[in-house]
Amino acid sequence: MSQMLREWVIGLMGAALVSAAATALAPEGRTRRIVQLVCGLAVIVALLAPVKELDLESLAAFSEKYGEEGRAAADRAADTEELLLRRIIEQRTEAYILDKGHALGIEDLAVQVTAEKTEEGAWIPKRARLNTRADAFLRQKLQAAIEAELGIAAEELNWSVNDENEG
């Protein structure tokens, strides 16, 4: 394809150079106008020359191949966007829960949120794993806040105590 383009540009430039030289050498008057007309037609023929050599089947195959690649790239971009959107929802929910826990006085809180897609296509926080050594009263207050403000049901909250949070 690039070789064909290169040959076309060289042919067009050659026709333009020969036309310019012929026009410059032609005597004034009617002869010069005829030379200009013939040279203009020669440049037009050089400009349109690739059309007669155009292989429509290979052009259609070329177009189809790159069309498929474009659709595949768009699909990959949509998948990546979905993953990023999900992760943003999860991270912001985790940050919100951490802030709420810290406001309640829970300093050793670790949170991991899992988001799920609704039937309408929106990502919502569905489950959370919470790790803290806080007492039952503080955990209950945080659980109530999570249910009321984020809509994550109590049965979707997985509480654990892990000594890795010490320190």
Order of alpha helices (4+ residues) and beta strands (2+ residues): alpha-alpha-alpha-beta-beta-alpha-beta
